[in-house]
């Protein structure tokens, strides 16, 4: 005849509460950082689609002027960021591919341990870095070099090395990672740790 009282009306005691508080239970039940993997997949798809379009519609080194400081110029990069080691004999392709795959696996493991909602900025930054790294790995494995096409410059005096969507995602992810670390250090100082 008598129904149990709803959970909000129950009296909690140290004996029946168990080792987990409500906050701890909520933390344990929250989805992990893999929930952010669709962002990484989106970066890969957008990166590969833009590279494919550029290769199909532009000739190598052909330039399309967009803004006084920005051109679209198709270039191929056999090296790493800023064309580092692009003049090497070919071994760098495998080095950069292996490095990106190891970093990708480490990021997947890290994301698995993170909480999707409460550590969202960190998860977002890692997903962007993962998507960018894998986007460039696909190029290296499929065609032997990375397709770059975004060319930023200051007049004719200074040209920043060409980059692509994957490189942009890695850069934004790195900035967000630094922002997350800065926020964590500030909150730790407020707590007094």
Order of alpha helices (4+ residues) and beta strands (2+ residues): alpha-alpha-beta-beta-alpha-alpha-beta-beta-alpha
